Amino acid sequence: MNRVRSSAIKIHRGLGLFVALNMLVMILTGTVLVFRSEIEGQAASPSQAPQLQPEHLEHALALGHETFPKGNALAVFLDDHDPDRLSLRLGKDGSTKFRGAHRVAYSLSQETLLSSTSSQEDSSWLTWVLDLHRNFLMGSTGELYVSLIGILYLIVLVLGFVIYGPYARRLGFGHLRSIPSKPKVWWLDFHKFLGTSIFAWSVLIGFTGVCLGLGDQLIKYYQVTELQSLEERHQESYPQDVADVSVGEAFAKAREATNGRLSFLAWPGTQFAIQGHFLILMETQDGWAADVKLVLIDRKNGEVDEVRSLPWFLRVLVIAEPLHFGNYGGTALKVVWAILGLSSLLAPLSGLLFWYLKRRPRTRLHPREHGVQKGFLIGRAAYLIPTVLLALGLLGVFLTYLSSGMMQGLGLTLVASPFVFILYSLGMSLRSRG
């Protein structure tokens, strides 16, 4: 058992040093992106934003074509951060591909364009921060690298949680030893305690980050499997003449068939649709029970040819984005997410500091200081308190994502519950030093 634990410590330390440097960048950029909509401008709340109507789609497309006359309609979708914002993509010079497409933003409440840029012109500092967080400015290769970092981060977290058990059994959960001549001991205790306290949230962020990093690969897999299957199934019904159905009519048919709200709409023959059919994704429920229906609308006659659920891996991808950035529970949840993010920043920093202090020449201890422990013991159960915090954190995420009102407030409290232990232990540690 000691050999296994020793190996786990070595792996945790080795991977941790590599992951820490990357996580510093990702945590800082991620904290900024949590407040992306607030930085870009005051976003409308779901209750303030008007409901999307077919006329909005028609008007947005007309204005988009006025701005980019040669633009080929590719897709339209509601902004994840602002329910009043409708995003339209127009293929450059008639292209059916999304890469290099013109971007048009339309306000549902004002019924006018908010912005219109080509991808080359979209160079705001927030876009740069998003690209740095998402792919380290390395494109699709960087997304795979970020996914790898996320997987290694999860391994480091699990190993750290396992390693903390024997330590907590001996010294107690939340014990921060204070030895004046050995500051590295305090940083080691703090590193272990902090990582274990926010373990649930860190695993959630790591897992959803891996999912988002693999998003392009999952979509490509969907294209060569599901879309190809749909194309083969409906190839005999390809309309041969000009379309009779407008985008507004297609959306109205999809809404009637599913009683849902628009998530994504792709025009026929584009990168994310099939020939002769509008491909429309409609969200039919909220929270963990959310289901996204794929609807095929015949471009010629407007008939609903097929309604089906998305494969499980794309449903996970749909849920991963709001969970990763905490943009599903209002400003209060964003603040908690940001505080947790900045707190998690201290975990790799304290680990790096401990590693640095450990490599410094050892100082001879004064006999009076040797082995002195002035920390505060919250409890001696090895995994009881960490497991309770893990359960409370997951329950809190579940409640904030699934519910509203008082239940969402309760979930928010549970998500923030680790701070009670963190602040209490830090306070007792500072008092013992005094």
Buried (B, 14 or more C-beta within 10 A) or exposed (E): EEEEBEEBBEBBBEBBBEBBEBBBEBBBBBBBBBBBBEEBEEBBEEEEBBEBBBEBBBBBBEBBBEBBEEBBBBBBBBBBBBBBBBBBBBBBEEBBEBEEBBBBBBBBEEEEBBBBBBBEEEEEEBEEBBBBBBBBEBEEEBBBBBBBBBBBBBBBBBBBBBBBBEBBEEBBBBBBBBBEEBEBBBBBBBBBBBBBBBBBBBBBBBBBBBBBBBBBEBBEBBEEEBBEEBBEEBEEBBBEEEBEBBBBBBBBBBBEBBEBBBBBBBBBBBBBBBBBBBBBBBBBEBBEEBBBBBBBBBBBEBEBBBBEEBBEBBBBBBBBBBBBBBBBBBEBBBBBBBEBBEBBBBBBBBBBBBBEBEEEEEEEBEEEEEEBBBBBBBEBBBBEBBBEBBEBBBBBBBBBBBBBEEEBBBBBBBBBBBBEBBEEBBEBBEEBEE
